[in-house]
Amino acid sequence: PCHSCARRRLRCDRSRPTCHKCTGSGFSCPGYDRVFTWIQGGLVRTKSPCLKGHGPNLTPCQTLFGDGSTTASSCSTSRLNAPFVSHIQNLSNLQLPFCNIDGLTLQYLKHFEYRVCQDLVAHDHPGSNPFLQLLPLAIQHPCILHIIVANSALHLSNITQPPRMAMSRSTPSRSASKDSQGKSALTQALHAKQAAIQHLRFALDDAKSMSRELLLAAVLFFINFELIDLGASDWQPHLRGAGRLMMLLSQVDGNSHMTESQRILFDVVISDCFIYHILGSTLSPEWLEYTRHYVNLFPILQRTETYCYLCCPTAILQIILSTSQVSVPITSMSTSDPGATEALRAEATECASLLLRSALDFDVKGWISDLGAASLNTADQYSREHVAFAHRAAACLYILQAVPAARARSPVSGDELVADIVAHLSHVDERNQHFKATAWPSFVAGAETRDQDSRWWLLGRLLAAWEVCPWGYIFTAVDMLQKMWEIQDAR
C-alpha cells in the first residue's frame, strides 16, 4: 500500500503514481517508494549517505515557510513521509543543498512532482514528463523554486474543495474547504508567489542571474498560478511578459548550451506559452501583436506535440490563429466607407472559407499514426485521436463564430459540428488521461449549441474536468457559458 493508507490502516487501491483513495479524500498521496527521513545531518535514505548542504547559497529556500531554525534537521518525520523521491535520488550525485530546504517546501515539491506535473502534459508516463526537469533547476534558482511551490500549494488547496460542489453552478468558495488544510495551503501559496515575484524582479534586473529560457519558465508558472486560482485571475500581464521574452528567444538559437532533456523542457515551455497566446487570440486581438513574431516557433510546436497537454495538432492551432487574424478587420470595421467595409467582409469570408476547408481536410488519422509511431501506445492513440477530431471540429466552429458570413458557404452546419464534437468526446471519459484536454472543444461547442440536452452534457463535462484537473479556469469557462446562454435565450 501507499504510505498514507498504511499509516491510516486503510486498504489501498494501489493505483500509480498516486493512490486514488488518498487524492479523493483530500490527502496528498506520498506514493510507494522508500521513505526518506531527517536526522541531525540531514535527509537520508537507508544505506545512503546524507546529502551535503551548501548553506548560504540557499538562504531564500530556508525561509520559505520558516526561518533557519525550522530547516530540515528540526522537521518532524511525520510531516516528511512524502518527499519527492526519484529526483532526490537523481540529484544526490550533484551535491545539491536539499538539507537546507524546510520540510513543508519538500512536501509541496513532492506534490508538484506526483500531481501537478500530471496536469501539464498529455500523459505522465515514467520518464516522459519534461517538467520534472524543473526540480533540479529549482534548487539552483529561488525564483523557480518559489513559483512552483506556489503552484503546488494552490493546486493542493483546490483539491480540498468538497467533491461535486461544482454542481451548485457557482464558483466554489474557499470557505468550503474540507478542513484547514485548504486555507493553509492557500496562504502558503500566496506567500510563495510573493517571494517568487521578488526573486523575479531581481532576475530581471540582473541579466546574468537567469537565462531567458529560465525566465520564460518562471513566467509560464506565474500564468499557470493564475489559471489554477479560483478567484479573479490576472494572467494577462504575465502572458504579455512571456510574449516579450518569446520575441527575444525567437530571434536567437539559445539551445546550443543545453542538454537534450533541458532542450525538451524549454521547447515545451515555449510551446505552452505559444498555445496560451493562440487561445488568448480567440478572446482578444491583443495577443495577435505577439504571435506575428512567432512564425519560426511553429517547428517547436510540432516537436512537442507528443507532450502537449492540449493534444491539438499544430496544423489546427495554426488554423485557429489564422482565423483570429482574419476576424480582426471585421470586428474593427468602420461604417464610414460602406464600399471598403463590404470589400473587407468579402475578403475575410473568402479567407475563412479556405481555412474551413483546410481544417476539414486535415488528416487526423495520419497525424496520429505519425505521432504514435514514435511514442504512443494503442490506448493513447485511440483517445488522442478522438480528442484531435474534437479539436478539429471545434476549430471549424470557431471559424463560423469568428466570421459569421462564412456560415452561408460552409459545407457543414454548426449543429453538425457540435454533434461531431459530442460524439468524439463521448469516447474520452473521466478515467482517461486525455480527459483534461477536452475543455476547449467542450466550451466552443457549448457556445454554439441551443439544444438544452447538449448544453447540460457539455456543462457536465466541464464540471467533471474539475474533478480530474482542479484548475480555476474551468469555472471561468462555466461562468462564461452560463452568461452566454442567458443572453442567447433572452433573444
C-alpha positions as CSV (number, residue, x, y, z in Angstrom):
1,P,0.0,0.0,0.0
2,C,1.0,3.7,-0.2
3,H,2.5,5.2,2.9
4,S,-0.6,7.2,3.7
5,C,-3.0,4.2,3.5
6,A,-0.6,2.1,5.6
7,R,-0.3,4.8,8.2
8,R,-4.2,5.2,8.4
9,R,-4.6,1.4,8.2
10,L,-6.8,1.5,5.1
11,R,-7.0,-0.8,2.1
12,C,-5.0,1.0,-0.7
13,D,-6.2,0.8,-4.3
14,R,-2.5,0.7,-5.4
15,S,-3.0,3.0,-8.4
16,R,0.1,4.6,-9.8
17,P,1.7,7.0,-9.4
18,T,-0.6,8.0,-6.5
19,C,-3.4,6.3,-4.7
20,H,-6.9,7.5,-5.8
21,K,-8.3,6.8,-2.3
22,C,-5.9,9.4,-0.9
23,T,-6.5,12.1,-3.5
24,G,-10.2,11.5,-3.4
25,S,-10.2,12.1,0.3
26,G,-8.2,15.3,0.0
27,F,-4.9,13.8,1.1
28,S,-1.7,14.2,-0.8
29,C,-0.6,10.7,-1.6
30,P,3.1,10.1,-0.7
31,G,3.4,7.2,-3.1
32,Y,5.1,3.8,-2.7
33,D,8.8,4.5,-2.8
34,R,11.1,4.1,0.1
35,V,10.7,6.9,2.6
36,F,13.3,9.5,3.4
37,T,13.7,10.8,6.9
38,W,15.5,13.6,8.6
39,I,18.3,13.1,11.1
40,Q,20.8,15.5,12.6
41,G,22.9,15.5,9.5
42,G,20.1,16.0,7.0
43,L,17.9,13.9,4.6
44,V,19.0,10.3,4.3
45,R,17.8,7.1,2.8
46,T,18.5,3.7,4.1
47,K,22.1,2.7,3.3
48,S,22.7,6.0,1.5
49,P,24.9,8.9,2.7
50,C,23.4,12.2,3.7
51,L,23.3,15.0,1.1
52,K,25.6,17.8,2.0
53,G,24.1,21.3,2.2
54,H,25.7,24.4,0.8
55,G,24.3,26.7,3.5
56,P,24.4,30.4,2.4
57,N,23.6,29.7,-1.3
58,L,20.0,28.7,-0.4
59,T,19.0,31.3,2.2
60,P,15.8,32.2,0.3
61,C,14.8,28.5,0.3
62,Q,15.4,28.2,4.0
63,T,13.0,31.0,4.8
64,L,10.1,30.0,2.5
65,F,7.9,28.6,5.3
66,G,10.1,29.4,8.3
67,D,13.5,30.7,9.4
68,G,16.7,28.9,9.6
69,S,15.7,27.2,12.8
70,T,13.0,25.3,11.0
71,T,15.0,23.7,8.3
72,A,15.5,20.0,7.7
73,S,17.0,18.9,10.9
74,S,14.2,20.2,13.1
75,C,11.3,19.0,11.0
76,S,9.2,16.1,12.3
77,T,9.3,12.9,10.3
78,S,5.5,12.7,10.3
79,R,5.3,15.7,8.0
80,L,8.0,14.3,5.8
81,N,6.9,10.8,4.9
82,A,6.4,12.0,1.4
83,P,9.3,13.9,-0.1
84,F,9.7,13.8,-3.9
85,V,11.7,10.6,-4.1
86,S,13.0,9.9,-7.6
87,H,14.6,13.3,-8.1
88,I,16.3,13.4,-4.7
89,Q,17.9,10.1,-5.8
90,N,18.8,11.6,-9.2
91,L,20.2,14.8,-7.6
92,S,22.2,13.2,-4.9
93,N,25.2,12.9,-7.2
94,L,25.0,16.7,-7.8
95,Q,25.6,17.6,-4.2
96,L,22.6,19.9,-4.1
97,P,21.5,21.5,-0.8
98,F,18.3,19.6,0.0
99,C,19.3,19.7,3.6
100,N,18.7,23.4,3.7
101,I,15.1,23.3,2.5
102,D,12.3,23.1,5.1
103,G,10.0,20.1,5.2
104,L,6.9,21.9,4.1
105,T,8.6,23.0,0.9
106,L,9.7,19.5,0.2
107,Q,6.1,18.3,0.6
108,Y,4.9,20.8,-2.0
109,L,7.7,19.9,-4.3
110,K,6.6,16.3,-4.0
111,H,3.0,17.3,-4.8
112,F,4.4,19.1,-7.8
113,E,6.2,16.1,-9.0
114,Y,3.5,13.5,-8.4
115,R,0.3,15.5,-9.1
116,V,0.7,19.0,-10.7
117,C,3.1,17.7,-13.4
118,Q,0.3,15.2,-14.5
119,D,-1.8,18.2,-15.5
120,L,0.9,19.8,-17.5
121,V,1.5,17.1,-20.2
122,A,-0.7,14.8,-22.3
123,H,0.4,11.7,-20.4
124,D,2.6,11.3,-17.4
125,H,4.4,8.1,-18.2
126,P,7.6,7.3,-16.3
127,G,10.5,9.2,-17.7
128,S,8.3,11.1,-20.2
129,N,7.5,14.4,-18.3
130,P,9.8,17.2,-19.2
131,F,8.5,19.4,-16.4
132,L,10.2,17.2,-13.9
133,Q,13.5,18.7,-15.1
134,L,12.5,21.9,-13.3
135,L,13.1,20.3,-9.9
136,P,16.9,20.3,-10.1
137,L,16.8,23.8,-11.6
138,A,14.5,25.0,-8.8
139,I,17.2,24.1,-6.2
140,Q,19.6,26.4,-8.0
141,H,17.2,29.2,-8.8
142,P,15.0,30.6,-6.0
143,C,12.5,32.2,-8.4
144,I,11.8,28.8,-10.0
145,L,11.6,27.2,-6.6
146,H,9.1,29.7,-5.1
147,I,6.8,29.8,-8.1
148,I,6.5,26.0,-8.5
149,V,5.9,25.7,-4.7
150,A,3.2,28.4,-5.1
151,N,1.6,26.4,-8.0
152,S,1.7,23.2,-6.0
153,A,0.2,24.7,-2.8
154,L,-2.6,26.4,-4.7
155,H,-3.3,23.2,-6.6
156,L,-3.5,21.3,-3.3
157,S,-5.8,24.0,-1.9
158,N,-8.2,23.4,-4.8
159,I,-8.1,19.6,-4.3
160,T,-9.6,20.2,-0.8
161,Q,-12.8,21.6,-2.3
162,P,-15.7,19.2,-1.5
163,P,-16.5,16.7,-4.2
164,R,-19.1,17.7,-6.7
165,M,-19.5,21.1,-5.1
166,A,-19.3,22.4,-8.6
167,M,-22.9,21.2,-9.2
168,S,-24.1,24.3,-7.3
169,R,-23.5,26.0,-10.7
170,S,-21.3,28.6,-9.0
171,T,-17.6,29.2,-8.5
172,P,-16.6,27.4,-5.2
173,S,-15.8,29.3,-2.2
174,R,-12.5,28.9,-0.3
175,S,-14.5,28.7,2.9
176,A,-16.0,25.4,1.7
177,S,-12.7,23.5,2.1
178,K,-13.0,20.2,3.9
179,D,-10.6,21.4,6.7
180,S,-8.0,23.9,7.5
181,Q,-5.6,22.2,5.0
182,G,-7.1,24.1,2.1
183,K,-6.9,27.5,3.7
184,S,-3.4,26.8,5.0
185,A,-2.2,25.7,1.5
186,L,-3.8,28.9,0.0
187,T,-1.9,31.1,2.5
188,Q,1.3,29.4,1.7
189,A,0.7,29.6,-2.0
190,L,0.3,33.4,-1.7
191,H,3.4,33.7,0.4
192,A,5.4,31.7,-2.1
193,K,4.1,33.7,-5.0
194,Q,5.1,36.9,-3.3
195,A,8.6,35.6,-2.8
196,A,8.8,34.5,-6.4
197,I,7.8,38.0,-7.5
198,Q,10.7,39.4,-5.5
199,H,13.2,37.0,-7.0
200,L,11.8,37.6,-10.5
201,R,12.4,41.3,-10.1
202,F,15.9,40.6,-9.1
203,A,16.5,38.3,-12.0
204,L,15.1,40.9,-14.4
205,D,17.5,43.5,-13.0
206,D,20.5,41.1,-13.2
207,A,20.6,39.6,-16.7
208,K,23.3,37.2,-15.6
209,S,21.4,35.6,-12.8
210,M,19.0,33.6,-15.0
211,S,18.9,32.7,-18.7
212,R,16.0,33.9,-20.8
213,E,14.8,30.3,-21.1
214,L,14.6,30.0,-17.3
215,L,12.9,33.4,-17.0
216,L,10.3,32.2,-19.5
217,A,9.8,29.0,-17.5
218,A,9.2,31.1,-14.4
219,V,6.7,33.4,-16.2
220,L,4.9,30.3,-17.5
221,F,4.2,29.2,-14.0
222,F,3.1,32.7,-13.0
223,I,0.5,32.3,-15.8
224,N,-0.4,28.8,-14.5
225,F,-0.8,30.1,-11.0
226,E,-3.5,32.5,-12.2
227,L,-5.2,29.8,-14.2
228,I,-5.2,27.4,-11.2
229,D,-6.6,30.2,-8.9
230,L,-10.3,30.1,-8.2
231,G,-10.5,33.8,-7.8
232,A,-10.4,36.6,-10.4
233,S,-7.3,35.6,-12.3
234,D,-4.9,38.1,-13.6
235,W,-2.9,36.1,-16.2
236,Q,-2.8,38.8,-18.9
237,P,0.3,40.8,-17.5
238,H,2.2,37.6,-17.2
239,L,1.3,36.5,-20.7
240,R,2.5,39.9,-22.0
241,G,5.8,39.3,-20.3
242,A,6.0,35.9,-21.8
243,G,5.3,37.4,-25.2
244,R,8.3,39.8,-24.9
245,L,10.6,37.0,-23.8
246,M,9.4,34.8,-26.7
247,M,10.1,37.6,-29.2
248,L,13.7,37.7,-27.9
249,L,14.0,33.9,-28.0
250,S,12.6,33.6,-31.5
251,Q,15.5,35.7,-32.8
252,V,18.3,33.6,-31.4
253,D,19.3,30.0,-31.1
254,G,19.6,29.6,-27.4
255,N,19.6,25.8,-27.2
256,S,23.2,25.1,-28.1
257,H,24.4,25.1,-24.5
258,M,21.6,22.8,-23.2
259,T,21.5,19.0,-22.6
260,E,18.9,17.1,-24.5
261,S,16.5,16.9,-21.6
262,Q,16.8,20.7,-20.9
263,R,16.1,21.4,-24.6
264,I,12.9,19.4,-24.5
265,L,11.9,21.1,-21.3
266,F,12.3,24.6,-22.7
267,D,10.7,23.6,-26.0
268,V,7.7,22.5,-24.0
269,V,7.7,25.8,-22.0
270,I,7.8,27.8,-25.3
271,S,5.1,25.6,-26.7
272,D,2.8,26.2,-23.8
273,C,3.3,30.0,-23.9
274,F,2.6,30.0,-27.6
275,I,-0.6,28.0,-27.2
276,Y,-1.7,30.4,-24.5
277,H,-1.2,33.2,-26.9
278,I,-3.1,31.3,-29.6
279,L,-6.1,30.5,-27.4
280,G,-5.9,34.1,-26.0
281,S,-6.3,35.4,-29.5
282,T,-9.8,33.8,-29.7
283,L,-10.8,36.1,-26.8
284,S,-8.9,39.3,-27.6
285,P,-6.9,40.6,-30.6
286,E,-4.2,41.9,-28.3
287,W,-2.4,38.6,-28.4
288,L,-2.0,38.8,-32.1
289,E,0.5,41.5,-31.7
290,Y,2.9,38.9,-30.2
291,T,2.1,35.9,-32.3
292,R,3.1,37.6,-35.6
293,H,6.7,37.5,-34.3
294,Y,6.4,33.7,-33.6
295,V,6.3,32.3,-37.2
296,N,9.6,30.5,-36.7
297,L,8.4,28.9,-33.5
298,F,5.9,26.6,-35.2
299,P,8.5,23.9,-35.6
300,I,8.8,23.9,-31.8
301,L,5.0,23.2,-31.5
302,Q,5.5,20.3,-33.9
303,R,8.4,18.9,-31.9
304,T,6.4,19.0,-28.6
305,E,3.1,17.5,-29.9
306,T,3.7,14.3,-28.0
307,Y,4.0,16.2,-24.7
308,C,1.4,18.9,-25.2
309,Y,-1.4,18.8,-22.6
310,L,-3.9,20.2,-25.2
311,C,-3.5,17.2,-27.6
312,C,-4.3,19.6,-30.5
313,P,-2.4,19.2,-33.8
314,T,-0.1,22.1,-34.7
315,A,-1.9,22.4,-38.1
316,I,-5.2,23.0,-36.2
317,L,-3.6,25.6,-33.9
318,Q,-2.3,27.4,-37.0
319,I,-5.8,27.5,-38.4
320,I,-7.2,28.9,-35.1
321,L,-4.5,31.6,-35.1
322,S,-5.1,32.5,-38.7
323,T,-8.9,32.7,-38.0
324,S,-8.2,35.2,-35.2
325,Q,-6.1,37.2,-37.6
326,V,-8.8,37.2,-40.3
327,S,-11.6,38.2,-37.9
328,V,-9.8,41.3,-36.6
329,P,-10.6,43.5,-39.6
330,I,-14.3,42.5,-39.3
331,T,-14.6,43.5,-35.7
332,S,-12.8,46.8,-36.2
333,M,-14.6,47.8,-39.4
334,S,-15.7,51.4,-39.8
335,T,-19.1,52.1,-41.3
336,S,-17.9,55.4,-42.8
337,D,-17.0,53.8,-46.1
338,P,-19.6,51.1,-47.0
339,G,-17.7,50.0,-50.1
340,A,-14.4,49.4,-48.2
341,T,-16.3,47.6,-45.4
342,E,-18.0,45.3,-47.9
343,A,-14.7,44.5,-49.6
344,L,-13.1,43.7,-46.2
345,R,-16.0,41.5,-45.3
346,A,-15.8,39.6,-48.6
347,E,-12.1,39.1,-48.3
348,A,-12.5,37.8,-44.7
349,T,-15.3,35.5,-45.7
350,E,-13.1,34.0,-48.5
351,C,-10.2,33.5,-46.2
352,A,-12.4,31.9,-43.6
353,S,-13.9,29.6,-46.2
354,L,-10.4,28.5,-47.2
355,L,-9.4,27.9,-43.6
356,L,-12.6,25.9,-43.0
357,R,-11.7,23.7,-46.0
358,S,-8.2,23.2,-44.7
359,A,-9.5,22.2,-41.2
360,L,-12.0,19.7,-42.6
361,D,-9.3,18.2,-44.9
362,F,-6.8,17.8,-42.1
363,D,-5.9,14.1,-41.8
364,V,-6.3,13.3,-38.1
365,K,-5.6,9.6,-38.5
366,G,-2.5,10.2,-40.4
367,W,-1.3,12.7,-37.8
368,I,-2.0,10.2,-35.0
369,S,-0.1,7.5,-37.0
370,D,2.9,9.7,-37.3
371,L,2.8,10.7,-33.7
372,G,2.1,7.2,-32.4
373,A,4.9,5.6,-34.3
374,A,7.3,7.4,-32.1
375,S,5.8,7.3,-28.6
376,L,2.2,6.4,-28.2
377,N,0.7,3.0,-27.2
378,T,-2.6,1.8,-28.7
379,A,-4.7,3.2,-25.8
380,D,-3.0,6.6,-26.1
381,Q,-3.6,6.7,-29.9
382,Y,-7.3,5.8,-29.5
383,S,-8.2,8.5,-27.1
384,R,-5.9,11.1,-28.5
385,E,-7.4,10.5,-32.0
386,H,-10.9,11.4,-30.6
387,V,-9.5,14.5,-28.8
388,A,-7.8,15.6,-32.1
389,F,-11.1,15.1,-34.0
390,A,-12.9,17.2,-31.4
391,H,-10.3,20.0,-31.7
392,R,-10.7,19.9,-35.5
393,A,-14.5,20.3,-35.2
394,A,-14.1,23.0,-32.6
395,A,-11.7,24.9,-34.8
396,C,-14.3,24.7,-37.6
397,L,-16.9,26.0,-35.2
398,Y,-14.6,28.9,-34.2
399,I,-14.2,29.9,-37.8
400,L,-18.0,30.1,-38.2
401,Q,-18.3,32.0,-35.0
402,A,-15.5,34.5,-35.7
403,V,-16.6,35.1,-39.3
404,P,-20.4,34.6,-39.4
405,A,-20.6,35.3,-43.1
406,A,-18.7,32.1,-43.7
407,R,-21.7,30.0,-42.5
408,A,-23.5,30.5,-45.8
409,R,-20.6,28.9,-47.7
410,S,-19.8,26.2,-45.1
411,P,-20.3,22.5,-46.2
412,V,-21.2,21.7,-42.6
413,S,-23.6,23.4,-40.2
414,G,-22.9,24.5,-36.6
415,D,-25.2,21.8,-35.3
416,E,-23.4,19.1,-37.2
417,L,-20.1,20.2,-35.8
418,V,-21.5,20.3,-32.3
419,A,-22.8,16.7,-32.8
420,D,-19.3,15.7,-34.1
421,I,-17.6,17.1,-31.0
422,V,-20.1,15.4,-28.6
423,A,-19.6,12.1,-30.5
424,H,-15.8,12.2,-30.2
425,L,-15.7,13.4,-26.6
426,S,-18.1,10.6,-25.5
427,H,-15.2,8.2,-26.2
428,V,-12.9,10.0,-23.7
429,D,-14.3,9.6,-20.1
430,E,-13.1,10.9,-16.8
431,R,-10.7,8.0,-16.3
432,N,-8.8,8.7,-19.4
433,Q,-5.6,10.7,-19.1
434,H,-6.6,12.9,-22.1
435,F,-9.9,14.0,-20.5
436,K,-8.2,17.2,-19.3
437,A,-7.6,18.1,-22.9
438,T,-11.3,18.3,-23.8
439,A,-12.2,21.6,-22.1
440,W,-11.7,23.9,-25.1
441,P,-13.8,21.8,-27.5
442,S,-16.5,21.5,-24.8
443,F,-16.5,25.2,-24.3
444,V,-16.7,26.1,-28.1
445,A,-19.5,23.5,-28.6
446,G,-21.4,24.9,-25.6
447,A,-21.1,28.4,-27.0
448,E,-22.7,27.2,-30.3
449,T,-25.5,24.9,-29.3
450,R,-29.0,25.9,-28.5
451,D,-30.1,22.4,-27.6
452,Q,-30.6,22.1,-23.8
453,D,-29.6,18.4,-23.6
454,S,-26.3,19.2,-25.3
455,R,-25.7,22.2,-23.1
456,W,-26.2,20.1,-19.9
457,W,-24.0,17.3,-21.3
458,L,-21.2,19.7,-22.1
459,L,-21.5,21.6,-18.8
460,G,-21.3,18.3,-17.0
461,R,-18.0,17.5,-18.8
462,L,-16.6,20.8,-17.7
463,L,-17.6,20.3,-14.2
464,A,-16.2,16.7,-14.3
465,A,-12.9,18.2,-15.6
466,W,-12.6,20.0,-12.2
467,E,-12.5,16.6,-10.5
468,V,-9.7,15.5,-12.8
469,C,-7.8,18.7,-13.2
470,P,-8.7,21.2,-10.4
471,W,-7.7,24.4,-12.2
472,G,-9.8,27.5,-11.7
473,Y,-10.1,28.4,-15.4
474,I,-12.6,25.6,-15.6
475,F,-15.1,27.7,-13.6
476,T,-14.3,30.7,-15.7
477,A,-15.4,28.7,-18.7
478,V,-18.5,27.5,-16.9
479,D,-19.5,31.1,-15.9
480,M,-18.9,32.4,-19.4
481,L,-21.1,29.7,-20.9
482,Q,-23.9,30.3,-18.5
483,K,-23.9,34.1,-19.2
484,M,-23.9,33.4,-23.0
485,W,-26.8,31.0,-22.6
486,E,-28.8,33.6,-20.7
487,I,-28.2,36.2,-23.5
488,Q,-29.0,33.7,-26.2
489,D,-32.2,32.5,-24.5
490,A,-33.3,36.1,-23.9
491,R,-33.3,36.9,-27.6
